[in-house]
Amino acid sequence: MRRSSFDQMARSSWMRRFAQSLFLVLLSLLVSSHSVMAADKTNVLPNPGFEDGKSGWSIGEGDSDVLAESARTGKMGLRITNDRTKPRGSNATSASIPVTPGKPVTVSFWARTANTGAAVYVMYAGENGKGYVKDPAIKNGYPMLTLNKSGTEWKQYTKVVTPPDKARTLKLWVHTWSTAMIDADLDDFEITGLPADTKPILPNAYVAKPKPKPIDFDNIPKREKPLAIVIKLDDLKMHRKTQHPRWTRVVDYLNSKGVKGTMGMLANSLENPTPEYIQWVKKQHESGNWEIWFHGWDHATHVADDGKKYNEFNHRTFEEQKARLDKSQKLCYEHLGFHFTSFGPPGGVGNGSQDANTHRMMIEDPYMTAWIYPQPMDKIGKETMEKSNNKIIILDRVWSVGIEASVGRPHFERFVRGYLKYPDRDYFTLQGHPVMWDDYSFEQFTKIVEFLIDQGATFVLPSAYAQTLKEKHASAQ
Ligand SMILES: [Zn+2]
């Protein structure tokens, strides 16, 4: 009895202990599976549906906004927008979320848009959201969810991303391209797969730059001095068997306005030209309203000995540069019956379009008289004019006065704002790339031309205008 009661006690206490530990095991299983589920499902992004307005995000650049009409659920949603006039696009950036390299994270959101031209990027950064960390396994370094056209239908986008080695945080960057024509709504963002106690790092709220005052078009001050304009249109070459239709459009337009213009030709387009192309170019040249100038042999960048990429007339020997010009002059004379008298070097990469050898090439070429400079005047440019005894006249650039706000994107208002800042300038060379101009861009260009006509500007050809300046210089001395 004692024994059995002892046994019973022993057994019952063993059973109790067994039951207790079983309970603990089950409990811990339950808790841990619960915490795994919590890690998977908890949306760690603050203000993911914009119900708290812009809080937890940086919103406002390029007119991004939180609007009621952009809501999918709840009361508010995100709107990003562009009318092709925003060089930096329209942007919104989320809080930075701490991550562990190699541990997958799921990003998802809903969007609707009638047009393409926007994406959500998953941007990796270091500690506290600082710096940028690229994923070497991804083409542009960051995972990207491109918005597809869905009209008024909301569409869900989901991507599982794996933070690379050096990533300590990730954030979402909602962005429209600078060239987009788009109004996109986004809502109900989720970042999951992280511990429920993940602590987001909030971004600074976006501070808008003060908007410029609207231009008072009725009261544009009259210029005291006459103004000369060189319309510098780049990249003429053969397209199929003749010139690109966008060249035809811009040339026909300027001809209809009685306005002089210029075309920068790639001389390798004269290697095997069709009669149609030659006839069209010749016709413009012979009208006296157009100057065809030398814009390089092939416009191609090259890799120099230092392993870096350079533009056609940068980091090449004098002999190489001269050879490119010489063969171009020869073909120009053969096919078009004249030699190039103006030069505007081609670009491509941002480390300069010309060097000291180009200056020597210009001074020594027997035909060249005008250099449509790709930049404001510099020391070597002044020296070149002096050294050549004004054989070479440089027509320099004013950065803020141009047809295009970014390459290929004419912008009427930007032009006028720049123009008003230089009331004393004698001339402007205005650069454009007609083949890049869609209907909208072309219309912006026509507004600029018509504004300049209203302003009483004289449209000039670079060689002829260089001659005028040369005479001015001579009489001043
Ligand atoms: Zn060009």
Residues whose N, C-alpha, C, O or C-beta is under 5 A from the ligand:
A	BS01	ZN	D234 D235 P346 G347
